[in-house]
């Protein structure tokens, strides 16, 4: 055992099982904090982040809403491709250097977007509903805005997310429960704080979207400047000093397992549901007869429920198989979706929101945990990159699935019930699929 490893074990032994943050080593705490900050830094490249400035952008650039929806859809789809190479780059160069480059590039893009002219030149894009059987049509979108949003998606939602997950995955070790629980908690707190800051900038300070976006870009550039000095590294691919179990599976070996596809598709399906429901939640609740005040209340309490579920999921991840946790979460999600068309009272709608929040919190922890636990650390970036690409594609499809289903039936109920059935099918798959261990890939690891 290395000197550092011995000190870490000694530290855990001194601290015991119930003393909060003292149970974490300095490396775990440092890497987890950096990883959480990196995930929060993806905000300009996420739907919720772009949503903060959508209306001002539409007014400022005199842009049609349908055109902006098409622009965002295709930027998200194409941005998912960034996930694939960045994972391998992290494995080879190390997370610290990759993180600094991505943060600097994303910061520059966000600052450039803030300086975009009022009437950029347009070019045609296919309308999203054309994919699912609508009339073949195109919409004109500003070309430079499309490029900048594409880069924020590719660098933020895709690349930076993969780097964040690789950092915490390598820091968490083979029993990642407590580290992933803390990471999930910090990410949720970080996003909530970011939304509060942006809201205050708009409402209290009266800043324009350009000023807010520029400030976010500059913050990313500052983060990039200090990133190389932060402690983020874990074992790298081909490091002969690490045991074979720590080196783990290659991307190709992981893709050949049923477990990869069950967990990747199940968690991506959760992302599809969450994206669709969050975008149309007010409309969904209105269809069930609830006023806007109910929607706002649910929006306020859901993150708190998710926080509690993150911590509970982290605790459970060290004690129960991840397949069981995922299966229970998907069963809860399926049951809530199946019950939603019959929700008609305030207690029922709050119970629905609470169950969905618990399911989402547990599945988030599973997604953060499973790749290291099943496939080892050495090629973790590449494996998580492939899984993240699927989640990005699913989140782009979610609103389209809900919108098309509602348009076809005149109600959200049929499509929500179908989604419930898919969730239950994934639940049974999660219960049944065997989760490999990194030692199973010893023969494929470099010698």
N, C-alpha and C positions, 0 to 999 in steps of 0.2 A: 504494500500500500504506500502511496506517495505521502510526503509530509503534509501536503495540503489536505489530502483525503483523511489522514489520521486526525488532523485538527478539526475537520468538519465533523467526524464521528464523535470526537471527544466533546465538541460543542453541543451536539444533539444529546449526548449522554448527560451532560451537566444540566441541560435545560429541562429535560423531562417532557412528558407528553402534553402538558396543559398550560403552557406559559406564553401563549400568543406568539408574537413576532420573534421571541428569543429562540423558537424552535427552528428558525431559518438560519442558514449559514450566510455570511456576508456576500458570497457570490450569488446565492439564490436571491437574496433581497435586491442586490444591485441589478442583476440581470432582469429580474421580474419588473422592477421599476422602469428600466430602460425599455423593455419590451412593451409595457403598458403605455408609456409615453409615445412610442412609435406607432402603436395602434391608434391612439387618439389623434396623432398627427395625420392619419389618413382622412380626416374629416373633410377637407376640400374635395376629395375624390369620391365621396360617398353620396348616395341619394339624399340622405338627411342633411348633409352639408350643403350640397348644391341647392336643396330646397329652401335653405335660409335666404338665398339671394335670387331665386327663380323669378319672383314677381318684379323686383327692381330691374333685373336684366331684361325681361320682356318689355317693360316700359321704356327703358333706356335705349335699347337697340331696335325698338319698334318691331318686335318679333312675334309671329303667330304662335299660339300655344301648341297646335298640332305639329308645327315645324320643330318646335323645341322638344316635344316628346319624341319625335323621330330622331333628332340629333342625339338626345340622351340615350335612347335605346341602342343605336348603333355604336355610339362611343363606349357604352358598357360592354356590349358583345365583343367588340374588337379589343377593348382594354383587357379582357380576360386572358388574351394571348400572352400578356406580359408575365403572367404567373409562371409559365413553363420554364423560360430560361433563367429567371431570377433565382429560383430555388437552387439550381446547379451552381450559379455564381456564388451564392451564400456558402454552399458546401466547400467550394474551392478557395475562395478569397477570405472567408471569415465574415461574420455578420457585422462587425464594427465598420469595416471599410465599405461594404455594400450598403449599409445603412446610411453612411455619410453621403455617398454619391447619390442615392435615391432622394434623400431629404433635400440636398442642394438642387437637384433637377426639379423636384416637385415645387420647391420654393420659388425657383425662377419662373416656372410655368404659371404659378398662381399670381405672381407679381405682373407677369406679362398679360394675363387675363384681365387684371384690374386696369391696365392701360389700353384695353381694346378700344378701337375707334367706334363712333356711334353707328356707322353703316358699313360693316364689312361686306365684301363681295360674297355672293351666294352661289351655291351649286346644288344639284338635285340629289336627294336621297330617297330610297324606297320608303313608303309609309309603313309603319309596323304591322297594321292590320292586313297588309298584302300577304304576309307570311302564313296567316291562318285562314286564307280563303276569301279575303276581301278583294275588291277590284284592284287590279294592278295600277298603282298610282305612285307618283313621286311628289315630294314637297321640297321647296327651296329653303336651304339653311345656310347661314353664314359660314363660309369655308374656314376662316381663321378661328372662329369660335368653336366649330366642330373639332378642329385639330387640338385646340387647347383643352377642351373638355375631355377628349380622348386621352390626352396625356395625363390629365389629373386622374382619370379612371385607371389608366395603366400603371402610373407611378404610385398612386395613392391606394385605391381600393385593392389593386392587385399586388404590385411589387412590395410596397411597404407593409402590407398585411402579411405576406409570406415571410418577410424578414423578421417581423415582430414575433410570429409564431415559431420561427426557427430559433430565435434567441431564447424564448421561454421554454420551448421544448427541450433544448439541449441543457438548459439549466435545471430542469425539473427532475431529471434522472429517471430511473425505472419505476419509481412509485411517485407519480407526479401530483397526487391529489391535492396536498396542501398548497403547493406552488401554483397550480392551475387555478385553484379556488381564489388565492390572493390576486393572481393576475386578472381573472375575470372581474373581481370586485374593483380593482384599481381602474380597469378599462371602463367599466360602467360609471364609476365616479368621475373619471376624466372626461368622458363624453358629456355627462350632465353638467359639469363645470364649464366646459367649452360652450355649450348651448346658452348657459346663463350669461357668460361673458359677451357672446355675440348679441344676445338679446339686449343687454344693457347698452352695448355700443350703438345699436339701432335706436332704442327707445329713449334712454337717458341722455346719451351724447348726441343723438341725431346725426350719426355718421352715414355717409352714402355707402352703397354696396361696394364701390370701388375702394374706398378707404378701409373698410373692414377686410376685404379680400387682400389688399396690399399688406395690411398688418399681419394677416395670417401667413402670407408668403415670407415676410421678413422674419417672423418667428421660426418658420421652418429652416430658413438659412442659418439662423443662430444655432438651432438644434444641430444642423449639419456640421457646423464648425467645431462643436464639442463632442460629437458622436465618436470620432476615432479614439478619444481618451477615456471613453466609458467602458466598463467591464462587461463584455458581452460574449466572449468566446467559450466554446465547448469543443469536444473532439471533432476533428475534421476527417473527411474521406481519405482513406489510405494511410492513416496514422498508425504505424506498426507498434507504437507503444501502448495502444489501447487494446483490450481484449476483443476477441472476435464478436462477442455478444454486443459490445458497445459499438462496434463498427456497423453491424446490422445489415439490412437489406438494401439492395439497389432499387432504383425506381422501377426497373423492368420486373424485378422479383416481386415487389409490392403489388404492381399491377396484375400479376398473375394469380393473386390470392382472392378468394371470394370476399374476405373481410374488407379489403380496401374498397371494393365496389359497394358493398352493403353500407358501410359507414359513410363513404363519400356521397353516395346517392341519397341516403337517408337524411344526412345533415344538410345536403343541398336542397332536398325537398322541404325541409323546415325553412330554409332561406327563401324559397319560392313562396311558401305560405305567408311567412312574415312580411315579405316585401309587398305582396298583393294586399294583405289585410291592412297593413299600416298606411298604404297609400289611399285606400278606399274605406278606411274604418268609419269615418263620419257618415258616408253614404250607406254602408252596411247597417249601422245602428239606426239611421233614419228609416230604413226599410222595415226595421222591427218596431218602429214607433217611438224611438227615443230622440230627445232633443239634443242640440249641440252641447248643452251643459254636461250631459252624461258622457259624451265623447271626450270633452276636455278633462273631466274627472278621471276617466279611465286612462287617458294619456298621461296624467300626472302620477297615478298610483302604480301603473304597470312597471316602470323602471325600478321602483322600490321592491316589488315582488320579485323581479328578475335578480336584483342584488342578493336577496335572501336565498334564492334558488342557486345562484352562483356559489355562494359560500357552502350551502348544503351539498351541492354537487361535488365541490372540491373535497369535502370531508368524506362523502360516499365513495369517490373515485379511488381512495386508498384502501377501501374495505370491501367493495363489491366489484364483480366483473363489469367492465364498461358496457358489454352487450346487454346486461340486465338494466343498467341505468338508462341506456338509450331506448330499450324496449319499453320500459315503464313510461318514459317521457313521450314517446310516440303514441302509446296507448292513451295517455292523458290528452295529447293534442287531438287524436282521432275522436275521442269521446266528446271533447269540447266542440269540435267542428260539427259532429253529427247532431249535437244538441242545439246548436245555434239557431237553426230555423224555427225552433219552438221556444226560444227565449222571448219572454214577454213582460217580465217584471224586473224592477231594479235589483233585488237580491240575485235573480238569475243572471242578469247581465254582468254583475260584478263577480259572481262565481265563475262565469265563463272567462272573464278577463284574468282572474286569478289563476285558473287552471292553465290557460295559455301562457301566462307569465312563468309559472313553475316549469312547464314543459320546455319553454324556450331557454330558461336559465340552465336546466340540466343538459339540454342538447348542446348548448354553447360550451360547457365544460367538457363534454364528450369529444367535441370537435377539436378542442385545444389539446386534449390528452392522448387520444387514441393512437396517433401516428408514431410518437416516440415509444409508447408502450408496446406497440405491435411490431414496429419495424426498425427500432434502434435509432442512433443519433447521426451516423456518418453522412447519410444521404437524406437526412430529414428535410432539408430545404427543398430538394427536388420532389420528394413525396408530398409534402404539404403544398407545394406549388401546384401540382396536378389536382389535388383535392380543392384548393382554393379556386382554381379556374372553373371547376364545376359549380361551386357555390356562387360565383359571380354570374355565370350564365343563368343559373336558376333564379337569382334575384332579379335579373333583367326580364325573365319570362313571367315572373309572378304577377305583376300588374296586368300584363297582357292576358294571362289566363283568366283572371277575375273579370276583366272588362269584356272579353269576348263571351265568357259564360253568361254574364249578366245581360248582354245585348241579345244573345240567342234565346234566352228563356224569359226575359223580362223581369228577372229576379236573380239575386245572388244565391238563393237557397240550393238549386240543383248543383251548381258547381262546387259549393262549399261541402255538400254531402259527398260528392265524388272525391274531393280532396280528403275527406275523413276516411274513406275506404282505402285510399292509397297510403295514408298514414298508418292505418292498422296493418296493412300488408308489410310495410317496412318494419313495424314493431315486431312481428313474428320472425322476420328475417334476422333482426338484430338479436333476438333471443337465441336463435338456432345456429348462427354462423360461428365457427370457432375462431377465436382471436389468436393469431400466431404470436410467438415470442421471438425477440431478436436472435436468440441462440439458434433458432431453427434455420437461420440463414448463414451459419458459420461457414459452410462450404463455399458459398458464393462471395464471401468477403475477401478482399485482397490479402495475400499472405506477406 
